[in-house]
Amino acid sequence: MSETWEGGCLCGDVRYRARGAPKWVAWCHCESCRRHSGAAAAAFAAFDEPDLETTRGAITRFASSPGMQRGFCARCGSTLTCQGGQRPGEVHLHVGSLDHPERLPPPTAQFFPEERLPWFPKDCVAPRAKPADAGSPGAG
């Protein structure tokens, strides 16, 4: 049986389900991801788009730059997804929106490390190779 990952927004209006193992888990340090998430860095788990279904409500999307869509709850503003850019066909779930993020493996890559805040730990990834053809999840 395939793994199932459920999550959603703070107010409960939006719920989703992803199927299968995440393709990768990574940090993104780009300014756009920091602003969208309100955090020092954004942690993502990547899935193929067909493996994600919205089970309640609708994810509102904002085009933060050409080809880049950021998803959130229109009611409470919770950050949910990021997709497009250099990784077409994938949807990147914000780790904090998952019901059980502790089940994920630790991040194994960093995107835009040159934009990392100077006080954010440099060694914030597990010692493993970067994902194959690792384009950024969220720049833009």
N, C-alpha and C positions, 0 to 999 in steps of 0.2 A: 504494500500500500504506500502511496506517495505521501510525503510530508505535507502538512497543511499549516499555514501561517495566517492567523487572523489578527485584525487590528482595526483601528478607526480613530476618530477624532475625540476630543475632550468631552463635548456635549452629547455624543452618541448619535448625532444625526447621520453621520457617514460611517459605514462599516465596509470592510473589504476582506477578501480571502485570496491568498496566493498559494499555489500548489507547486510542490517539488522543492528540491534543495536550492538555496540561493546560489546564483552563479558566482558571486563574490560578495564580500563585506569590506567596505573601505571608508576612510575619512575623506572629506573634501574640505579644503581650506579656502576655497575661492570666496571673494567678497560677496558674490550673489548668494551663495549657499548660507553664508553667515547671516546676511540680512534676512533671507527668507525664513531661516530657522530661529533667529534670535539667539544663536549660540556661538561659541568661539570657533566651532567647526561642526560640520554636519556628518553624521554617520549614516551610511546607506547600506541596504541589502538589495542586490539586483536580481530581478526575475525577468523572464521573457514576457512580453506584453500579453500573449494569449493565456498565460498562467495566472493572471490577476483578474478577479471579478469583483465588482462592487455589489455588495449584498444588501445595503440599505443606503438610501439617499443618493447623492451624486457628488463626485469630486469636482469642485470648481477649479478651472485652470486659468492661469495667467501666463501670457507670453512674455517672459522676462527678456528675451532677445530672439532674433530670428531662429526658428527651429527648436527653441527651448521652452518647454511647458512646465510650470510649477503648479502642483495640485494642493488644494487646501479645502477646509470646510468653510462654506460661505457664512455659516451661523457663528461659529466660535473662533474661526481663524486658524485652527490647528494645521500645522504643516504636515502633509501626507506623502506627496510624491514629487518626483522630478523625472522628466523624460525628454529625449531628443538629443540634440547636440551631437557629440562624437560617438554615441552608442545607440544608434537607431535600433528599434525592435525590442529594447529593454525598457523596463520601468524600475525606477529606483525608489524603494520605500524608505522613508525616514525611520530609522531604527526605533526612535521613541514613540512611534505610532503603533508599533506591534504590541499585542497583548502580552507576549512572552519573549521579549528581546534577549533574555538570559539564555535561551536555547540556541542562539546564533553562535557561530564561531567568532573569535575576535577578529577585528579588521586586519587584513593582510596587505593593504596598500594605502597610500596617501595620494590624493590628486591635488595639484597645485600647492606642493609643499613650499614653493617660493612665496606664497601668500599666507603661510602659517603665521599666526600671531607669535611674537617673540617669546612669550611666556608659556605657550602651549608646548607640551612635551614633544621632543623630536622623536622619541622612541615609542610612539603610540600605536605601533603595529606589531602583530605577531611575527616572529621570524620565519617568513615563508616568501616565496617568490611573488612578484606582482602578477595580477591576472594577465592572461594573454591579451595582446593588443589593447592595453588599458588606456582607453580614451577617458576623458573626464566625464563624470556624471552630471555636473551641474554648472559649468562655466557659462555665464551669460545672463 
